Amino acid sequence: MTHAAQHLAPKHRESRFRVRCPHCNSFARARSSKQLTPIYREVRFECTNDACGHVWLAGLETLRTLCPSEQPNPEIDIPLTVAVPTTSAEPAAPAAAAG
């Protein structure tokens, strides 16, 4: 691929999910994880602050679908979230009573 083609190609961004220690607020490092069900994973975190030393398990769960899969697994039932339209218009004020 030429340099010009590389420049025009879409760039892949690496996803970065950062978790902080609930005690000292330092960043944590995911050390291992275990898939317990198709939609639930336990993750073992360690605080990066050596003076804190906290180690804990957290749960990562698929809660709902925002955009349906093009290859859905028939054995998996994940609720679909329906998008709620947003509007910048403010609700109309009630009309004043004629009197």
Biopython code that builds the backbone (N, CA, C, O; Angstrom):
import numpy as np
from Bio.PDB.StructureBuilder import StructureBuilder

atoms = [
    (1, "MET", "N", (0.846, -1.167, 0.000)),
    (1, "MET", "CA", (0.000, 0.000, 0.000)),
    (1, "MET", "C", (0.895, 1.234, 0.000)),
    (1, "MET", "O", (1.858, 1.312, 0.762)),
    (2, "THR", "N", (0.571, 2.196, -0.859)),
    (2, "THR", "CA", (1.375, 3.410, -0.937)),
    (2, "THR", "C", (1.124, 4.288, 0.281)),
    (2, "THR", "O", (0.142, 4.117, 1.004)),
    (3, "HIS", "N", (2.031, 5.222, 0.488)),
    (3, "HIS", "CA", (1.880, 6.135, 1.615)),
    (3, "HIS", "C", (0.576, 6.922, 1.508)),
    (3, "HIS", "O", (-0.103, 7.135, 2.513)),
    (4, "ALA", "N", (0.223, 7.353, 0.299)),
    (4, "ALA", "CA", (-1.026, 8.100, 0.097)),
    (4, "ALA", "C", (-2.238, 7.221, 0.423)),
    (4, "ALA", "O", (-3.194, 7.682, 1.046)),
    (5, "ALA", "N", (-2.194, 5.964, 0.004)),
    (5, "ALA", "CA", (-3.300, 5.049, 0.274)),
    (5, "ALA", "C", (-3.421, 4.783, 1.774)),
    (5, "ALA", "O", (-4.530, 4.691, 2.301)),
    (6, "GLN", "N", (-2.286, 4.661, 2.461)),
    (6, "GLN", "CA", (-2.316, 4.467, 3.909)),
    (6, "GLN", "C", (-2.943, 5.661, 4.605)),
    (6, "GLN", "O", (-3.684, 5.512, 5.577)),
    (7, "HIS", "N", (-2.642, 6.842, 4.100)),
    (7, "HIS", "CA", (-3.179, 8.064, 4.704)),
    (7, "HIS", "C", (-4.693, 8.134, 4.532)),
    (7, "HIS", "O", (-5.393, 8.630, 5.415)),
    (8, "LEU", "N", (-5.203, 7.645, 3.411)),
    (8, "LEU", "CA", (-6.631, 7.711, 3.131)),
    (8, "LEU", "C", (-7.412, 6.546, 3.733)),
    (8, "LEU", "O", (-8.633, 6.629, 3.859)),
    (9, "ALA", "N", (-6.728, 5.461, 4.108)),
    (9, "ALA", "CA", (-7.408, 4.286, 4.663)),
    (9, "ALA", "C", (-7.986, 4.624, 6.032)),
    (9, "ALA", "O", (-7.387, 5.390, 6.786)),
    (10, "PRO", "N", (-9.157, 4.052, 6.360)),
    (10, "PRO", "CA", (-9.725, 4.319, 7.687)),
    (10, "PRO", "C", (-8.793, 3.802, 8.772)),
    (10, "PRO", "O", (-8.185, 2.742, 8.630)),
    (11, "LYS", "N", (-8.688, 4.553, 9.846)),
    (11, "LYS", "CA", (-7.800, 4.177, 10.941)),
    (11, "LYS", "C", (-8.577, 3.380, 11.977)),
    (11, "LYS", "O", (-9.684, 3.752, 12.365)),
    (12, "HIS", "N", (-7.981, 2.281, 12.417)),
    (12, "HIS", "CA", (-8.580, 1.448, 13.454)),
    (12, "HIS", "C", (-8.131, 1.993, 14.799)),
    (12, "HIS", "O", (-6.934, 2.132, 15.050)),
    (13, "ARG", "N", (-9.080, 2.300, 15.656)),
    (13, "ARG", "CA", (-8.746, 2.774, 16.995)),
    (13, "ARG", "C", (-8.884, 1.626, 17.981)),
    (13, "ARG", "O", (-9.877, 0.898, 17.970)),
    (14, "GLU", "N", (-7.894, 1.473, 18.820)),
    (14, "GLU", "CA", (-7.947, 0.441, 19.842)),
    (14, "GLU", "C", (-8.872, 0.912, 20.961)),
    (14, "GLU", "O", (-8.769, 2.047, 21.428)),
    (15, "SER", "N", (-9.760, 0.045, 21.379)),
    (15, "SER", "CA", (-10.681, 0.370, 22.458)),
    (15, "SER", "C", (-9.934, 0.352, 23.777)),
    (15, "SER", "O", (-9.158, -0.565, 24.045)),
    (16, "ARG", "N", (-10.164, 1.353, 24.594)),
    (16, "ARG", "CA", (-9.505, 1.417, 25.885)),
    (16, "ARG", "C", (-10.547, 1.586, 26.971)),
    (16, "ARG", "O", (-11.189, 2.631, 27.069)),
    (17, "PHE", "N", (-10.710, 0.582, 27.764)),
    (17, "PHE", "CA", (-11.656, 0.583, 28.864)),
    (17, "PHE", "C", (-10.843, 0.702, 30.136)),
    (17, "PHE", "O", (-10.143, -0.242, 30.502)),
    (18, "ARG", "N", (-10.914, 1.831, 30.821)),
    (18, "ARG", "CA", (-10.101, 2.069, 32.009)),
    (18, "ARG", "C", (-10.956, 1.921, 33.264)),
    (18, "ARG", "O", (-12.050, 2.479, 33.352)),
    (19, "VAL", "N", (-10.450, 1.170, 34.222)),
    (19, "VAL", "CA", (-11.131, 0.943, 35.494)),
    (19, "VAL", "C", (-10.245, 1.503, 36.595)),
    (19, "VAL", "O", (-9.022, 1.369, 36.553)),
    (20, "ARG", "N", (-10.875, 2.131, 37.581)),
    (20, "ARG", "CA", (-10.126, 2.684, 38.712)),
    (20, "ARG", "C", (-10.413, 1.883, 39.980)),
    (20, "ARG", "O", (-11.493, 1.314, 40.143)),
    (21, "CYS", "N", (-9.440, 1.852, 40.858)),
    (21, "CYS", "CA", (-9.580, 1.184, 42.149)),
    (21, "CYS", "C", (-10.651, 1.909, 42.964)),
    (21, "CYS", "O", (-10.625, 3.136, 43.062)),
    (22, "PRO", "N", (-11.597, 1.160, 43.552)),
    (22, "PRO", "CA", (-12.638, 1.814, 44.341)),
    (22, "PRO", "C", (-12.118, 2.412, 45.653)),
    (22, "PRO", "O", (-12.826, 3.185, 46.298)),
    (23, "HIS", "N", (-10.892, 2.064, 46.054)),
    (23, "HIS", "CA", (-10.352, 2.581, 47.310)),
    (23, "HIS", "C", (-9.459, 3.805, 47.120)),
    (23, "HIS", "O", (-9.678, 4.831, 47.764)),
    (24, "CYS", "N", (-8.462, 3.712, 46.250)),
    (24, "CYS", "CA", (-7.500, 4.821, 46.115)),
    (24, "CYS", "C", (-7.658, 5.594, 44.809)),
    (24, "CYS", "O", (-6.986, 6.608, 44.615)),
    (25, "ASN", "N", (-8.520, 5.143, 43.921)),
    (25, "ASN", "CA", (-8.811, 5.800, 42.640)),
    (25, "ASN", "C", (-7.667, 5.717, 41.624)),
    (25, "ASN", "O", (-7.700, 6.413, 40.609)),
    (26, "SER", "N", (-6.657, 4.880, 41.878)),
    (26, "SER", "CA", (-5.602, 4.656, 40.885)),
    (26, "SER", "C", (-6.157, 3.747, 39.795)),
    (26, "SER", "O", (-7.158, 3.061, 40.003)),
    (27, "PHE", "N", (-5.507, 3.743, 38.637)),
    (27, "PHE", "CA", (-5.943, 2.835, 37.582)),
    (27, "PHE", "C", (-5.689, 1.390, 38.010)),
    (27, "PHE", "O", (-4.770, 1.102, 38.777)),
    (28, "ALA", "N", (-6.521, 0.498, 37.497)),
    (28, "ALA", "CA", (-6.394, -0.923, 37.796)),
    (28, "ALA", "C", (-5.973, -1.674, 36.545)),
    (28, "ALA", "O", (-6.131, -1.188, 35.425)),
    (29, "ARG", "N", (-5.443, -2.850, 36.755)),
    (29, "ARG", "CA", (-5.007, -3.716, 35.661)),
    (29, "ARG", "C", (-5.842, -4.986, 35.708)),
    (29, "ARG", "O", (-5.943, -5.626, 36.754)),
    (30, "ALA", "N", (-6.442, -5.354, 34.578)),
    (30, "ALA", "CA", (-7.174, -6.624, 34.491)),
    (30, "ALA", "C", (-6.146, -7.731, 34.374)),
    (30, "ALA", "O", (-5.353, -7.744, 33.432)),
    (31, "ARG", "N", (-6.147, -8.664, 35.322)),
    (31, "ARG", "CA", (-5.144, -9.730, 35.331)),
    (31, "ARG", "C", (-5.650, -11.012, 34.706)),
    (31, "ARG", "O", (-4.876, -11.766, 34.117)),
    (32, "SER", "N", (-6.948, -11.269, 34.831)),
    (32, "SER", "CA", (-7.515, -12.474, 34.222)),
    (32, "SER", "C", (-9.024, -12.291, 34.143)),
    (32, "SER", "O", (-9.591, -11.393, 34.765)),
    (33, "SER", "N", (-9.655, -13.151, 33.373)),
    (33, "SER", "CA", (-11.111, -13.132, 33.312)),
    (33, "SER", "C", (-11.607, -14.535, 32.996)),
    (33, "SER", "O", (-10.892, -15.368, 32.439)),
    (34, "LYS", "N", (-12.851, -14.760, 33.372)),
    (34, "LYS", "CA", (-13.453, -16.070, 33.139)),
    (34, "LYS", "C", (-14.867, -15.855, 32.615)),
    (34, "LYS", "O", (-15.675, -15.170, 33.242)),
    (35, "GLN", "N", (-15.158, -16.449, 31.455)),
    (35, "GLN", "CA", (-16.498, -16.375, 30.865)),
    (35, "GLN", "C", (-17.378, -17.383, 31.597)),
    (35, "GLN", "O", (-17.166, -18.590, 31.480)),
    (36, "LEU", "N", (-18.371, -16.896, 32.359)),
    (36, "LEU", "CA", (-19.234, -17.785, 33.130)),
    (36, "LEU", "C", (-20.496, -18.162, 32.370)),
    (36, "LEU", "O", (-21.006, -19.272, 32.521)),
    (37, "THR", "N", (-20.994, -17.255, 31.564)),
    (37, "THR", "CA", (-22.137, -17.527, 30.679)),
    (37, "THR", "C", (-21.865, -16.771, 29.382)),
    (37, "THR", "O", (-20.928, -15.973, 29.325)),
    (38, "PRO", "N", (-22.658, -17.002, 28.343)),
    (38, "PRO", "CA", (-22.412, -16.268, 27.098)),
    (38, "PRO", "C", (-22.531, -14.743, 27.232)),
    (38, "PRO", "O", (-22.006, -14.007, 26.397)),
    (39, "ILE", "N", (-23.217, -14.268, 28.279)),
    (39, "ILE", "CA", (-23.363, -12.813, 28.432)),
    (39, "ILE", "C", (-22.790, -12.281, 29.747)),
    (39, "ILE", "O", (-23.029, -11.124, 30.092)),
    (40, "TYR", "N", (-22.036, -13.104, 30.488)),
    (40, "TYR", "CA", (-21.464, -12.660, 31.761)),
    (40, "TYR", "C", (-20.034, -13.152, 31.920)),
    (40, "TYR", "O", (-19.737, -14.328, 31.715)),
    (41, "ARG", "N", (-19.153, -12.223, 32.290)),
    (41, "ARG", "CA", (-17.732, -12.525, 32.492)),
    (41, "ARG", "C", (-17.281, -11.916, 33.815)),
    (41, "ARG", "O", (-17.625, -10.775, 34.125)),
    (42, "GLU", "N", (-16.509, -12.678, 34.601)),
    (42, "GLU", "CA", (-15.883, -12.159, 35.811)),
    (42, "GLU", "C", (-14.463, -11.738, 35.467)),
    (42, "GLU", "O", (-13.737, -12.473, 34.797)),
    (43, "VAL", "N", (-14.065, -10.550, 35.928)),
    (43, "VAL", "CA", (-12.738, -10.009, 35.647)),
    (43, "VAL", "C", (-12.022, -9.764, 36.971)),
    (43, "VAL", "O", (-12.578, -9.143, 37.877)),
    (44, "ARG", "N", (-10.783, -10.254, 37.081)),
    (44, "ARG", "CA", (-9.961, -10.041, 38.281)),
    (44, "ARG", "C", (-9.090, -8.814, 38.039)),
    (44, "ARG", "O", (-8.289, -8.784, 37.105)),
    (45, "PHE", "N", (-9.255, -7.797, 38.894)),
    (45, "PHE", "CA", (-8.493, -6.554, 38.780)),
    (45, "PHE", "C", (-7.510, -6.427, 39.917)),
    (45, "PHE", "O", (-7.748, -6.912, 41.023)),
    (46, "GLU", "N", (-6.378, -5.755, 39.627)),
    (46, "GLU", "CA", (-5.386, -5.423, 40.636)),
    (46, "GLU", "C", (-5.108, -3.927, 40.535)),
    (46, "GLU", "O", (-4.937, -3.395, 39.438)),
    (47, "CYS", "N", (-5.065, -3.255, 41.676)),
    (47, "CYS", "CA", (-4.732, -1.841, 41.711)),
    (47, "CYS", "C", (-3.266, -1.666, 41.313)),
    (47, "CYS", "O", (-2.414, -2.466, 41.700)),
    (48, "THR", "N", (-2.976, -0.624, 40.542)),
    (48, "THR", "CA", (-1.590, -0.356, 40.133)),
    (48, "THR", "C", (-0.815, 0.401, 41.200)),
    (48, "THR", "O", (0.398, 0.570, 41.079)),
    (49, "ASN", "N", (-1.496, 0.857, 42.241)),
    (49, "ASN", "CA", (-0.841, 1.554, 43.344)),
    (49, "ASN", "C", (-0.351, 0.506, 44.346)),
    (49, "ASN", "O", (-1.148, -0.092, 45.070)),
    (50, "ASP", "N", (0.965, 0.292, 44.380)),
    (50, "ASP", "CA", (1.539, -0.732, 45.265)),
    (50, "ASP", "C", (1.222, -0.474, 46.736)),
    (50, "ASP", "O", (1.117, -1.419, 47.518)),
    (51, "ALA", "N", (1.069, 0.781, 47.117)),
    (51, "ALA", "CA", (0.750, 1.102, 48.511)),
    (51, "ALA", "C", (-0.681, 0.692, 48.858)),
    (51, "ALA", "O", (-0.989, 0.470, 50.029)),
    (52, "CYS", "N", (-1.549, 0.590, 47.869)),
    (52, "CYS", "CA", (-2.935, 0.172, 48.095)),
    (52, "CYS", "C", (-3.052, -1.351, 48.056)),
    (52, "CYS", "O", (-3.472, -1.973, 49.032)),
    (53, "GLY", "N", (-2.678, -1.944, 46.924)),
    (53, "GLY", "CA", (-2.649, -3.400, 46.806)),
    (53, "GLY", "C", (-3.992, -4.099, 46.682)),
    (53, "GLY", "O", (-4.061, -5.322, 46.805)),
    (54, "HIS", "N", (-5.055, -3.354, 46.441)),
    (54, "HIS", "CA", (-6.391, -3.964, 46.361)),
    (54, "HIS", "C", (-6.513, -4.887, 45.145)),
    (54, "HIS", "O", (-6.085, -4.537, 44.045)),
    (55, "VAL", "N", (-7.095, -6.058, 45.352)),
    (55, "VAL", "CA", (-7.391, -7.026, 44.300)),
    (55, "VAL", "C", (-8.860, -7.380, 44.440)),
    (55, "VAL", "O", (-9.322, -7.683, 45.540)),
    (56, "TRP", "N", (-9.614, -7.345, 43.318)),
    (56, "TRP", "CA", (-11.051, -7.617, 43.399)),
    (56, "TRP", "C", (-11.572, -8.244, 42.124)),
    (56, "TRP", "O", (-10.919, -8.219, 41.081)),
    (57, "LEU", "N", (-12.768, -8.809, 42.231)),
    (57, "LEU", "CA", (-13.475, -9.367, 41.083)),
    (57, "LEU", "C", (-14.593, -8.413, 40.701)),
    (57, "LEU", "O", (-15.284, -7.868, 41.562)),
    (58, "ALA", "N", (-14.759, -8.221, 39.418)),
    (58, "ALA", "CA", (-15.852, -7.401, 38.905)),
    (58, "ALA", "C", (-16.610, -8.230, 37.881)),
    (58, "ALA", "O", (-16.057, -9.152, 37.281)),
    (59, "GLY", "N", (-17.860, -7.899, 37.688)),
    (59, "GLY", "CA", (-18.682, -8.594, 36.710)),
    (59, "GLY", "C", (-18.917, -7.724, 35.496)),
    (59, "GLY", "O", (-19.217, -6.537, 35.624)),
    (60, "LEU", "N", (-18.784, -8.308, 34.321)),
    (60, "LEU", "CA", (-19.061, -7.618, 33.063)),
    (60, "LEU", "C", (-20.215, -8.356, 32.411)),
    (60, "LEU", "O", (-20.091, -9.525, 32.046)),
    (61, "GLU", "N", (-21.340, -7.664, 32.265)),
    (61, "GLU", "CA", (-22.560, -8.299, 31.784)),
    (61, "GLU", "C", (-23.121, -7.565, 30.571)),
    (61, "GLU", "O", (-23.131, -6.335, 30.531)),
    (62, "THR", "N", (-23.582, -8.317, 29.594)),
    (62, "THR", "CA", (-24.292, -7.735, 28.467)),
    (62, "THR", "C", (-25.713, -7.459, 28.938)),
    (62, "THR", "O", (-26.431, -8.380, 29.329)),
    (63, "LEU", "N", (-26.121, -6.191, 28.903)),
    (63, "LEU", "CA", (-27.421, -5.802, 29.439)),
    (63, "LEU", "C", (-28.507, -5.692, 28.382)),
    (63, "LEU", "O", (-29.618, -6.190, 28.569)),
    (64, "ARG", "N", (-28.183, -5.038, 27.270)),
    (64, "ARG", "CA", (-29.192, -4.854, 26.229)),
    (64, "ARG", "C", (-28.507, -4.565, 24.905)),
    (64, "ARG", "O", (-27.338, -4.182, 24.856)),
    (65, "THR", "N", (-29.262, -4.759, 23.835)),
    (65, "THR", "CA", (-28.761, -4.557, 22.479)),
    (65, "THR", "C", (-29.103, -3.149, 22.013)),
    (65, "THR", "O", (-30.237, -2.692, 22.160)),
    (66, "LEU", "N", (-28.117, -2.471, 21.454)),
    (66, "LEU", "CA", (-28.338, -1.146, 20.872)),
    (66, "LEU", "C", (-28.503, -1.243, 19.364)),
    (66, "LEU", "O", (-29.271, -0.490, 18.764)),
    (67, "CYS", "N", (-27.781, -2.169, 18.759)),
    (67, "CYS", "CA", (-27.862, -2.414, 17.319)),
    (67, "CYS", "C", (-27.838, -3.933, 17.136)),
    (67, "CYS", "O", (-26.842, -4.573, 17.474)),
    (68, "PRO", "N", (-28.911, -4.519, 16.609)),
    (68, "PRO", "CA", (-28.985, -5.982, 16.505)),
    (68, "PRO", "C", (-27.875, -6.585, 15.655)),
    (68, "PRO", "O", (-27.388, -5.967, 14.708)),
    (69, "SER", "N", (-27.486, -7.802, 16.015)),
    (69, "SER", "CA", (-26.468, -8.549, 15.278)),
    (69, "SER", "C", (-26.999, -8.987, 13.920)),
    (69, "SER", "O", (-28.182, -9.292, 13.770)),
    (70, "GLU", "N", (-26.122, -9.013, 12.950)),
    (70, "GLU", "CA", (-26.467, -9.550, 11.627)),
    (70, "GLU", "C", (-26.337, -11.069, 11.625)),
    (70, "GLU", "O", (-26.747, -11.727, 10.668)),
    (71, "GLN", "N", (-25.763, -11.631, 12.701)),
    (71, "GLN", "CA", (-25.604, -13.079, 12.837)),
    (71, "GLN", "C", (-26.036, -13.497, 14.241)),
    (71, "GLN", "O", (-25.214, -14.006, 15.002)),
    (72, "PRO", "N", (-27.309, -13.294, 14.603)),
    (72, "PRO", "CA", (-27.740, -13.562, 15.976)),
    (72, "PRO", "C", (-27.661, -15.040, 16.344)),
    (72, "PRO", "O", (-27.923, -15.922, 15.525)),
    (73, "ASN", "N", (-27.294, -15.279, 17.588)),
    (73, "ASN", "CA", (-27.268, -16.624, 18.140)),
    (73, "ASN", "C", (-28.680, -16.916, 18.645)),
    (73, "ASN", "O", (-29.151, -16.214, 19.540)),
    (74, "PRO", "N", (-29.367, -17.912, 18.115)),
    (74, "PRO", "CA", (-30.748, -18.183, 18.531)),
    (74, "PRO", "C", (-30.878, -18.603, 19.995)),
    (74, "PRO", "O", (-31.975, -18.574, 20.553)),
    (75, "GLU", "N", (-29.774, -18.989, 20.615)),
    (75, "GLU", "CA", (-29.817, -19.407, 22.018)),
    (75, "GLU", "C", (-29.645, -18.239, 22.986)),
    (75, "GLU", "O", (-29.776, -18.413, 24.197)),
    (76, "ILE", "N", (-29.355, -17.062, 22.463)),
    (76, "ILE", "CA", (-29.104, -15.893, 23.305)),
    (76, "ILE", "C", (-30.260, -14.915, 23.162)),
    (76, "ILE", "O", (-30.670, -14.575, 22.053)),
    (77, "ASP", "N", (-30.782, -14.465, 24.310)),
    (77, "ASP", "CA", (-31.871, -13.498, 24.316)),
    (77, "ASP", "C", (-31.416, -12.245, 25.060)),
    (77, "ASP", "O", (-31.409, -12.213, 26.290)),
    (78, "ILE", "N", (-31.040, -11.227, 24.313)),
    (78, "ILE", "CA", (-30.612, -9.963, 24.890)),
    (78, "ILE", "C", (-31.662, -8.927, 24.523)),
    (78, "ILE", "O", (-31.941, -8.735, 23.340)),
    (79, "PRO", "N", (-32.255, -8.251, 25.509)),
    (79, "PRO", "CA", (-33.308, -7.276, 25.205)),
    (79, "PRO", "C", (-32.805, -6.165, 24.281)),
    (79, "PRO", "O", (-31.654, -5.737, 24.363)),
    (80, "LEU", "N", (-33.687, -5.720, 23.416)),
    (80, "LEU", "CA", (-33.376, -4.639, 22.487)),
    (80, "LEU", "C", (-33.833, -3.323, 23.088)),
    (80, "LEU", "O", (-34.985, -3.193, 23.502)),
    (81, "THR", "N", (-32.939, -2.347, 23.137)),
    (81, "THR", "CA", (-33.294, -1.019, 23.602)),
    (81, "THR", "C", (-33.807, -0.237, 22.410)),
    (81, "THR", "O", (-33.129, -0.132, 21.387)),
    (82, "VAL", "N", (-34.985, 0.301, 22.540)),
    (82, "VAL", "CA", (-35.565, 1.099, 21.474)),
    (82, "VAL", "C", (-35.093, 2.531, 21.670)),
    (82, "VAL", "O", (-35.222, 3.097, 22.756)),
    (83, "ALA", "N", (-34.550, 3.106, 20.614)),
    (83, "ALA", "CA", (-34.051, 4.477, 20.696)),
    (83, "ALA", "C", (-35.213, 5.428, 20.919)),
    (83, "ALA", "O", (-36.258, 5.324, 20.277)),
    (84, "VAL", "N", (-35.007, 6.351, 21.836)),
    (84, "VAL", "CA", (-36.015, 7.362, 22.113)),
    (84, "VAL", "C", (-35.595, 8.622, 21.386)),
    (84, "VAL", "O", (-34.501, 9.134, 21.620)),
    (85, "PRO", "N", (-36.461, 9.140, 20.492)),
    (85, "PRO", "CA", (-36.069, 10.344, 19.761)),
    (85, "PRO", "C", (-35.862, 11.514, 20.715)),
    (85, "PRO", "O", (-36.620, 11.700, 21.667)),
    (86, "THR", "N", (-34.835, 12.287, 20.446)),
    (86, "THR", "CA", (-34.584, 13.468, 21.268)),
    (86, "THR", "C", (-34.943, 14.700, 20.467)),
    (86, "THR", "O", (-34.849, 14.705, 19.240)),
    (87, "THR", "N", (-35.344, 15.714, 21.148)),
    (87, "THR", "CA", (-35.709, 16.959, 20.480)),
    (87, "THR", "C", (-35.130, 18.111, 21.269)),
    (87, "THR", "O", (-35.059, 18.061, 22.497)),
    (88, "SER", "N", (-34.719, 19.139, 20.570)),
    (88, "SER", "CA", (-34.183, 20.305, 21.254)),
    (88, "SER", "C", (-35.286, 21.319, 21.528)),
    (88, "SER", "O", (-35.078, 22.291, 22.254)),
    (89, "ALA", "N", (-36.461, 21.089, 20.946)),
    (89, "ALA", "CA", (-37.564, 22.017, 21.156)),
    (89, "ALA", "C", (-38.117, 21.850, 22.560)),
    (89, "ALA", "O", (-38.262, 20.732, 23.054)),
    (90, "GLU", "N", (-38.422, 22.967, 23.194)),
    (90, "GLU", "CA", (-39.007, 22.924, 24.529)),
    (90, "GLU", "C", (-40.506, 22.721, 24.399)),
    (90, "GLU", "O", (-41.105, 23.150, 23.413)),
    (91, "PRO", "N", (-41.123, 22.071, 25.385)),
    (91, "PRO", "CA", (-42.568, 21.884, 25.308)),
    (91, "PRO", "C", (-43.271, 23.244, 25.281)),
    (91, "PRO", "O", (-42.827, 24.207, 25.907)),
    (92, "ALA", "N", (-44.363, 23.292, 24.548)),
    (92, "ALA", "CA", (-45.115, 24.544, 24.433)),
    (92, "ALA", "C", (-45.744, 24.885, 25.774)),
    (92, "ALA", "O", (-46.222, 24.013, 26.499)),
    (93, "ALA", "N", (-45.731, 26.168, 26.083)),
    (93, "ALA", "CA", (-46.379, 26.630, 27.318)),
    (93, "ALA", "C", (-47.885, 26.555, 27.155)),
    (93, "ALA", "O", (-48.403, 26.765, 26.058)),
    (94, "PRO", "N", (-48.600, 26.254, 28.243)),
    (94, "PRO", "CA", (-50.052, 26.192, 28.125)),
    (94, "PRO", "C", (-50.619, 27.565, 27.748)),
    (94, "PRO", "O", (-50.129, 28.605, 28.189)),
    (95, "ALA", "N", (-51.659, 27.533, 26.925)),
    (95, "ALA", "CA", (-52.273, 28.799, 26.485)),
    (95, "ALA", "C", (-52.935, 29.468, 27.672)),
    (95, "ALA", "O", (-53.508, 28.804, 28.536)),
    (96, "ALA", "N", (-52.852, 30.781, 27.709)),
    (96, "ALA", "CA", (-53.476, 31.551, 28.803)),
    (96, "ALA", "C", (-54.987, 31.515, 28.617)),
    (96, "ALA", "O", (-55.482, 31.612, 27.494)),
    (97, "ALA", "N", (-55.699, 31.377, 29.692)),
    (97, "ALA", "CA", (-57.168, 31.339, 29.622)),
    (97, "ALA", "C", (-57.694, 32.730, 29.302)),
    (97, "ALA", "O", (-57.278, 33.725, 29.896)),
    (98, "ALA", "N", (-58.611, 32.774, 28.354)),
    (98, "ALA", "CA", (-59.230, 34.055, 27.997)),
    (98, "ALA", "C", (-60.236, 34.403, 29.068)),
    (98, "ALA", "O", (-60.955, 33.526, 29.547)),
    (99, "GLY", "N", (-60.299, 35.620, 29.440)),
    (99, "GLY", "CA", (-61.242, 35.853, 30.493)),
    (99, "GLY", "C", (-61.677, 37.171, 30.670)),
    (99, "GLY", "O", (-62.487, 37.439, 31.558)),
]
sb = StructureBuilder()
sb.init_structure("model")
sb.init_model(0)
sb.init_chain("A")
sb.init_seg("    ")
for serial, (resi, resn, name, xyz) in enumerate(atoms, 1):
    if name == "N":
        sb.init_residue(resn, " ", resi, " ")
    sb.init_atom(name, np.array(xyz, "f"), 0.0, 1.0, " ", f" {name:<3s}", serial, name[0])
structure = sb.get_structure()
